[in-house]
Amino acid sequence: MAMHKTKSLKILRYWAKQDFKGWDPYDMLNSKLIKACVPEKSHFLLWVFIQLGKVLPFNLRRILFVPKTHNAKGIALFISGICNYWYLCKDDRLELTNYLDRLVLILEELKDPSSNAWGYGFLWVARGGLRFPAGAPNVVVSYYVYSALEKLSNLEDYKPPVKIDEWLYPKDLLGILRRSKLNNGLLFSYSAYEGNEGVFNASLFASFIFAKSNQTLNKTEREYVNKSIRTVEDNIKDDGSIVYGQKSFQDWIDNHHTLYILEAALRLNNETEYNFNTYKLDKMIKYYKKNFLKNKKFPLFLNRMYVMDFHALGQLLRMTEYGIYEFSEIEEVLNNWVKYFNKSKFPYRIYNFGVNRINYIRWTQAFMFYGLSFYDKYGNEKS
C-alpha cells in the first residue's frame, strides 16, 4: 500500500506559507463590492452570488475583492492531520510543532467570544430562509474543532501555546442550538438561526458532541440526545439511504454527508455510552458501498448531476479508521484521483466537460490533507 505523506506535506507547507489563509467555495459574500452594491435584505441575490462562487469554473474573487481568510474548520482539519502524521514523521516534529502552535492560536482568534464554539468566516445564505452571520457558531465547524483538539490533547511531547481544556466538548452549544420536532422525535439545528433545522448530519454531530461533553448532562439533555439519534435512525430508508434533510428542497443523497452520518454514528457507538442502531448502520454502509464506492465515477450526488468532488474523497479516506471497507476496495478510486495532484494542490471538482482547479483551502486542500493522513496512519498500522 502506497503512502501519500509526501503529497500531504507539500499541501501543509504550501498553506503554512499563506498563514493558512485562503478562499472557500461559499465565501463570495465577503466581497467588498457585493457588500457595497447588494442590499443586505436581498436574500435571493445573495444566494445567487454564493451559487456562482461555488459552480463557476473561473475565479471571480480577485476582481470582486474577496479577501483570503482563516477558516476554523480548515484549521481543525490541518490540526487533526498533523496529529495523525506526528508518529509517521518523527524527523519533522520541530516543523510540525511550529505549525500546530500557529494553528491553535488561530483557533483562539476565531473562537466565538461568548462561547467555546466556532463558525464559518463568511455570511452564509441558503434556501428556506437560512442566514448565518459571519462567525456565528455552528455545530459542524465546532464538531471538527473539538475532534481536532481532542487529538491534540493526547499528543505526546507537545504542549499547546494556550490552554485548550475548556474547549473540549463543552455543553455550550446546548444553549445555542434550537430543537425542532419531527414526528415523535427531534433534531438539533445547525446553528442558532432560523432556516437551518432538519439537517440530519448536523443533528447527529450535535448528539455526539453532547454525548462526549466534559460537563454532565441532566436527564432532559440526555433525552434530547437519545431522541436526536433515534430520529436520524428513523429517517434511514429501507435501502440504507438517507437524504440531506427533512425539508422538501433537501431531498438529495450525496457522498460526503452520507459519510458524515456514518462517522458520527460509529463514533457514538465506539466512544460514548449512547448507541446508534447497528442494523441501520450496516444498511447505510452497504448502501454507500454499492452506490458510491463501487460506482467508478465516485459521484458527489447520487440523485443530481454527475460531479466528482475531492471533498468527498477526503471524507472517504478519513473513514479508514473504522474498517468499514478494505484498503483494496478504495485503491482504484484513490489511484484514479491522486493523479490530479499538481503543484501542491488537488482540483476542486471534475465534471464531464472539464476540471475546476480553483484552489480552496477548507473544502479541498485541508480536507485532502486530513483524509490522506488517516489513510496513511491506519494503512501503516495495518501493514
Phi, psi and omega in degrees: 000123182284138174266157186236024184293334177298314177297316182300315181292329175296317177299311183300313182293323178300311185284334174297323178293335178269008187058030177061029174257142178193187178265165181224148178303337186255012191263013186299332182282000169280354181299130178294326180289317180295319178300324183282331190253337184253124180301143181300331183274358180279074186305314184296314180298318179298318178298319179299316180298321177297316181297320177298318179298328181284323192252339182296137181282352177242154189261116180269001192293325179294313184286340177265005178057052172269117182285152171280135186226170171280145178234120187300321179293317177299319178299317179296320179297319177295319179298312180300317180296318178298319178300322178293324181275351184306321183267347178265344184231055184299329179290344183256014188296326179298315177297314181295325177299316179299319178295315181299317179304313181294318182296320179295319179294325176295317177301321178298320179293326186274346184298140176302131185295339184252002180203162175272070182210164186225158177218186178277153182269032180210154172293131182239120181238135180214177179296159179082011179087005181295133178204112176253127170296156177302133178085354181297127182302137173220163191287325184289311178300314182297322177303314181292324178294311180301319181296319179294318181292327175297316176299317183296321183293340180259007184281130181286146175059033175221132177237117180299153181289344176224161178289132182242003185304317183289346181275353187273104175048057176284174177268005188310319184292339178299329179272357183252313184289146173267163179238128178247142180280142174220108188056239180263005183245199178210160174229138173284145179282167179288321178211192182280352190265152182291153176097359184239024180280158169083014178271116190294317181294324180295318180295321180288324173300317178298318179301317180295315180304313182288327177295329180267002190306141177279002177240143184293134176274141175277177185301317181295318180295321177296324178294320176302313181299312180297319179295321178297315179299313181297324181294318177296315177305314184294341181263005171279126184284171183300331180275358179096001181272159173213135180281173184295318184204179187276343183279157186299329180269007177249035190267014180275156174245119182232167189296298190286329178288330172298318179291325176302314181295318177299317180298311181297320180295316179296320180290324175301316182288326185273331192241354184226175178274357179270159184228136171258135184306118185290331177296313178296322179298315179297322178295321178296317180298315179297318178298314181300313183297319182290317191263337179246303187294320182272359173278116187301335179279346182042064189286157175284312181249137179272320182248036175218188183297156182287129173201140174259134185228127184292340174300317179294321178296318178302318180289324176300316180294326178300329184286357178299340179298332192258356175065030180279353174213161173277151179302326180296335181288336182252358184298320181297315178297311183297312182296327179290326185271324185293343178294345178277354180293129183204131176054051174069020180207157172258156174292167177283303182214156175239123179252172175300328187260002178158189185240133174262113186256018178300134189267097180259132185287305185288304191299319187251296192290312179295322181291323178288322174301313179300309182296315179297329179294322176291318180299315180291318182296308185280334172292321178294319179295323182290323181281000000 
